[in-house]
């Protein structure tokens, strides 16, 4: 959206393709956890700018080689983001194992007892979201602390929220196996098991989704990849790249 806005302001005819049914990407999910609904104001503002500038928005349309061939654009900016990383844990393909992104998007419901694998920002915020809805939640994180690289103020209030909602946090632990109704992990060289688990939520990070960039290589005059599609980072860095890409076309 940022790329489209800047390119349109510079007088270009801009078409924005989104394979989903709404604009906003992962920013929509970022606005779901407790006390973060105000993040939606950015999405609303961006959409208003697209409308004001006459950007042609194509929802439920995945950009492909046929569209590129028919439209023959001067430039294409790839901003396809990232997709969740799924670890190679025995049992990870069981039906009760779900992705944090699907939980936040409302695509997957979970039971009363939930274990979140991964204590980064996404995992911790998903845990807070579930705990605020009355779920019993445990976080298992490999590192010594959760939300290790989080912004200090955000991390402070997030940890406070988790504590107030009795979320159990297990750090320096490695998940070894997921079974129906249980999860096994190793901590301090001791194997431990959590039983009576309804769902396991996977939140161990993301990886770039850039297959489109590979397909379009050499088929358009100018091809720019931005944001998580290039390298998984933070939203503000992605927006800055989008801004610069809009100036570069």
C-alpha positions in Angstrom: 0.0 0.0 0.0 2.8 2.4 0.8 4.5 1.7 -2.5 1.2 2.2 -4.4 0.5 5.5 -2.6 3.9 7.1 -3.4 3.9 5.8 -7.0 0.4 7.2 -7.5 1.4 10.6 -6.0 4.1 10.8 -8.6 1.6 10.5 -11.4 1.8 6.8 -12.2 -1.2 4.6 -13.0 -1.0 2.0 -10.2 -2.7 -1.4 -9.9 -2.5 -3.1 -6.5 -3.1 -6.9 -6.4 -4.1 -8.7 -3.2 -4.9 -12.4 -3.2 -6.9 -12.1 0.0 -10.2 -10.4 0.5 -8.9 -7.4 2.4 -5.9 -5.1 2.5 -3.5 -4.9 5.4 -1.5 -8.2 5.5 0.1 -9.1 8.7 -0.6 -5.6 10.1 -4.2 -6.7 10.5 -3.1 -9.6 12.7 -0.8 -7.2 14.7 -4.0 -5.3 15.7 -5.7 -8.3 17.2 -3.9 -8.8 20.5 -5.0 -6.9 23.6 -4.5 -3.1 23.6 -3.4 -3.1 20.0 -6.7 -2.3 18.1 -5.5 1.3 17.5 -3.0 -0.2 14.9 -6.1 -0.5 12.7 -6.0 3.2 12.2 -3.0 2.9 10.0 -4.7 0.4 7.7 -7.8 2.7 7.5 -5.6 5.7 6.6 -3.6 3.8 3.9 -6.8 2.5 2.3 -8.3 6.0 2.3 -5.1 7.3 0.5 -5.4 4.6 -2.1 -9.0 5.6 -2.8 -8.2 9.3 -2.9 -5.3 8.8 -5.4 -7.3 6.5 -7.7 -5.2 3.4 -7.2 -6.9 0.4 -8.9 -7.3 -2.2 -6.1 -7.8 -5.8 -7.2 -8.8 -8.0 -4.2 -9.1 -11.8 -4.3 -6.6 -11.6 -7.3 -3.2 -13.2 -7.1 -0.8 -11.6 -9.5 0.7 -14.0 -12.0 2.6 -14.2 -15.2 -0.6 -14.1 -17.3 -1.7 -10.8 -15.8 1.8 -9.3 -16.3 1.8 -10.4 -19.9 -1.6 -8.9 -20.5 -1.0 -5.6 -18.6 2.6 -5.2 -19.7 3.6 -2.9 -16.8 6.7 -0.7 -16.7 7.5 -1.8 -13.2 6.4 -4.4 -10.6 6.9 -4.0 -6.9 6.8 -7.3 -5.0 5.5 -7.0 -1.5 4.2 -10.5 -0.9 5.4 -10.6 2.7 6.3 -13.7 4.7 4.8 -17.0 5.6 5.0 -18.8 8.9 7.9 -21.2 9.5 6.8 -24.7 10.5 9.4 -26.5 12.6 10.2 -30.2 11.9 8.7 -31.5 15.2 7.2 -35.0 15.3 3.4 -34.5 15.4 3.4 -31.0 14.0 1.0 -32.1 11.3 -1.7 -33.3 13.7 -5.1 -31.5 13.3 -5.0 -29.9 16.8 -1.7 -28.1 15.8 -2.4 -24.7 14.4 -0.5 -21.6 13.3 -0.5 -18.4 15.4 -1.4 -16.4 12.4 -4.5 -18.5 11.8 -5.6 -18.1 15.4 -5.2 -14.3 15.3 -7.0 -14.1 11.9 -10.0 -16.1 13.4 -9.5 -18.9 10.9 -8.8 -21.5 13.6 -10.6 -22.0 17.0 -8.8 -23.5 19.9 -9.9 -25.4 23.0 -9.5 -24.4 26.7 -6.0 -25.6 27.3 -3.4 -24.3 24.8 0.4 -24.5 24.5 2.1 -21.9 22.4 5.4 -23.0 20.9 7.6 -19.9 20.5 7.9 -16.9 22.8 8.8 -14.2 20.3 6.4 -11.2 19.9 3.9 -13.1 17.8 3.8 -16.1 20.2 3.6 -14.0 23.3 0.9 -11.7 21.9 -1.1 -14.7 20.7 -0.8 -16.2 24.2 -2.1 -12.9 25.7 -4.9 -12.8 23.2 -6.0 -16.4 24.1 -5.5 -15.8 27.9 -7.7 -12.7 27.7 -10.4 -14.9 26.2 -10.3 -17.2 29.2 -7.9 -19.9 27.9 -5.3 -21.7 30.0 -2.1 -21.0 28.2 1.5 -22.2 28.4 4.4 -20.7 26.4 7.5 -22.8 25.6 10.5 -20.9 24.3 14.0 -22.1 23.4 15.8 -19.0 24.5 16.3 -17.7 28.1 13.6 -15.1 27.8 10.5 -14.4 25.8 10.1 -11.4 23.4 13.9 -11.0 23.6 14.1 -8.2 20.9 10.9 -6.5 21.8 10.5 -2.8 22.3 11.0 -2.2 26.0 7.6 -0.5 26.7 5.6 -3.0 24.6 7.5 -5.9 26.3 6.8 -4.5 29.8 3.0 -4.3 29.4 2.9 -7.6 27.5 4.7 -9.4 30.3 2.4 -7.8 32.8 -0.6 -8.9 30.9 0.7 -12.5 30.7 1.4 -12.5 34.4 -2.1 -11.1 35.3 -3.7 -13.8 33.2 -1.6 -16.6 34.7 0.1 -17.6 31.5 2.9 -20.1 32.4 6.2 -19.3 30.7 8.8 -22.1 30.2 12.1 -20.8 28.8 15.3 -22.6 27.7 13.2 -25.5 26.6 13.0 -27.5 23.4 9.9 -29.2 22.1 10.6 -32.8 21.2 7.2 -34.2 20.3 3.5 -33.3 19.9 0.9 -36.0 20.5 -2.8 -36.0 20.6 -3.6 -34.3 24.0 0.0 -33.8 25.1 3.4 -32.1 24.3 6.9 -33.3 25.3 9.8 -30.9 25.8 13.3 -31.0 27.2 14.5 -28.5 29.8 17.8 -28.8 31.8 18.5 -32.1 30.1 15.2 -33.5 31.6 12.3 -34.7 29.5 8.9 -33.3 30.6 5.4 -33.6 29.4 2.3 -31.4 29.5 -0.9 -33.3 29.3 -4.6 -32.5 28.7 -3.6 -30.1 25.9 -6.4 -29.2 23.5 -4.3 -27.3 21.0 -0.7 -26.5 20.2 -0.1 -23.1 18.5 3.1 -22.8 16.4 4.7 -19.3 16.5 8.4 -19.9 15.8 8.9 -17.1 13.2 8.4 -16.5 9.5 10.3 -16.8 6.2 10.1 -14.7 3.0 7.4 -15.5 0.5 9.1 -14.5 -2.7 8.2 -17.1 -5.4 6.5 -14.4 -7.5 9.8 -12.4 -7.7 11.5 -15.5 -9.1 8.7 -16.1 -11.7 8.8 -12.5 -13.0 12.6 -12.2 -13.2 13.4 -10.9 -16.7 9.8 -10.5 -17.7 9.4 -6.8 -16.6 11.6 -3.9 -17.2 11.9 -3.0 -13.5 11.3 -5.5 -10.6 11.6 -4.4 -7.0 11.1 -6.6 -3.9 10.4 -5.0 -0.6 9.5 -5.8 3.0 9.3 -9.3 4.4 9.4 -10.7 0.9 13.0 -9.7 0.8 13.9 -10.3 4.4 11.7 -10.7 7.5 11.9 -7.6 9.7 9.7 -5.0 11.3 6.7 -3.2 9.8 8.3 0.3 9.8 11.3 -1.0 7.9 8.9 -2.6 5.3 7.0 0.7 5.0 10.2 2.6 4.4 11.2 0.2 1.7 7.8 0.5 0.2 8.1 4.3 0.2 11.5 4.1 -1.5 10.2 1.7 -4.1 7.4 4.1 -4.9 10.1 6.8 -5.6 12.2 4.4 -7.6 9.7 3.5 -10.3 
